[in-house]
């Protein structure tokens, strides 16, 4: 009889402990949410910026500034080369005009001397 009661007690205990439990919602929908960040950030937390990262940011910033300066130098050099080419082209055109005028003068003087 004692074994039977012990067995019934054990059986009922196992049935209660092994039954399905409903999960508890830790964050219910009706709970109010803060509209601002409430997490404190100190130098050892996950969101803090370390000294090495700040140094890398500064270095990359300096590199960026250097690259911009280099690009500006290249653009100025290209502009200078274009201006020199334009000057040379203008000089060549002026020389060609002078030659053409001289040839016209020579032809006109030749025609005038032949007609006289």
C-alpha positions as CSV (number, residue, x, y, z in Angstrom):
1,X,0.0,0.0,0.0
2,X,2.8,2.4,0.8
3,X,4.5,1.6,-2.5
4,X,1.2,2.2,-4.3
5,X,0.7,5.6,-2.7
6,X,4.4,6.5,-3.4
7,X,4.0,5.5,-7.0
8,X,0.8,7.6,-7.4
9,X,2.5,10.5,-5.8
10,X,5.5,10.2,-8.0
11,X,3.4,9.7,-11.1
12,X,1.3,12.9,-10.4
13,X,4.5,14.9,-9.6
14,X,6.1,13.8,-12.9
15,X,2.9,14.7,-14.8
16,X,2.8,18.2,-13.4
17,X,6.5,18.9,-13.9
18,X,6.6,17.6,-17.4
19,X,3.5,19.3,-18.7
20,X,3.6,22.0,-21.3
21,X,4.3,25.4,-20.0
22,X,3.3,28.6,-21.7
23,X,6.2,30.9,-22.4
24,X,6.2,34.1,-20.4
25,X,6.4,37.3,-22.5
26,X,9.2,39.4,-20.9
27,X,8.4,42.4,-23.1
28,X,4.7,42.8,-23.6
29,X,3.3,44.9,-26.4
30,X,1.6,47.4,-24.0
31,X,4.8,48.3,-22.2
32,X,6.0,51.8,-22.7
33,X,9.2,52.3,-24.6
34,X,11.6,55.1,-24.0
35,X,12.0,57.5,-26.9
36,X,15.6,58.2,-26.0
37,X,18.8,56.3,-25.4
38,X,19.0,55.3,-21.8
39,X,22.3,53.3,-22.0
40,X,25.3,55.0,-20.5
41,X,28.5,54.7,-22.5
42,X,31.8,54.8,-20.7
43,X,35.3,54.1,-21.9
44,X,34.9,50.3,-21.4
45,X,31.5,49.7,-22.9
46,X,30.8,48.2,-26.3
47,X,29.7,51.5,-27.9
48,X,32.7,53.5,-26.8
49,X,35.4,54.6,-29.3
50,X,38.9,53.5,-28.4
51,X,42.0,55.6,-28.7
52,X,43.2,53.4,-31.6
53,X,40.1,53.9,-33.6
54,X,40.2,57.7,-33.0
55,X,43.8,57.6,-34.2
56,X,42.8,55.7,-37.3
57,X,40.0,58.1,-38.0
58,X,42.5,61.0,-37.8
59,X,45.0,59.3,-40.0
60,X,42.4,58.5,-42.6
61,X,41.2,62.0,-42.5
62,X,44.8,63.2,-43.1
63,X,45.1,60.8,-45.9
64,X,41.9,62.1,-47.4
65,X,43.1,65.7,-47.1
66,X,46.4,64.7,-48.8
67,X,44.6,62.9,-51.6
68,X,42.5,66.0,-52.2
69,X,45.6,68.2,-52.3
70,X,47.2,65.7,-54.8
71,X,44.1,65.8,-57.0
72,X,44.1,69.6,-57.0
73,X,47.8,69.7,-57.9
74,X,47.1,67.3,-60.9
75,X,44.2,69.5,-62.0
76,X,46.4,72.6,-61.9
77,X,49.2,70.8,-63.8
78,X,46.7,69.7,-66.5
79,X,45.3,73.3,-66.7
80,X,48.8,74.7,-67.1
81,X,49.7,72.2,-69.9
82,X,46.4,73.1,-71.7
83,X,47.2,76.8,-71.5
84,X,50.7,76.2,-72.9
85,X,49.3,74.2,-75.8
86,X,46.8,76.9,-76.5
87,X,49.6,79.5,-76.5
88,X,51.7,77.4,-78.9
89,X,48.7,76.9,-81.2
90,X,48.0,80.6,-81.2
91,X,51.7,81.3,-82.1
92,X,51.6,78.8,-84.9
93,X,48.3,80.3,-86.3
94,X,49.8,83.8,-86.1
95,X,52.9,82.6,-87.9
96,X,50.8,80.9,-90.6
97,X,48.8,84.1,-91.0
98,X,52.0,86.1,-91.4
99,X,53.3,83.7,-94.0
100,X,50.0,83.8,-95.8
101,X,50.1,87.6,-95.8
102,X,53.7,87.7,-97.0
103,X,52.8,85.3,-99.8
104,X,49.8,87.5,-100.8
105,X,52.1,90.5,-100.8
106,X,54.7,88.7,-102.9
107,X,52.0,87.6,-105.3
108,X,50.5,91.0,-105.5
109,X,54.0,92.6,-106.0
110,X,54.8,90.0,-108.7
111,X,51.6,90.6,-110.5
112,X,52.2,94.4,-110.3
113,X,55.7,94.1,-111.6
114,X,54.7,91.8,-114.4
115,X,51.9,94.1,-115.5
116,X,54.2,97.1,-115.5
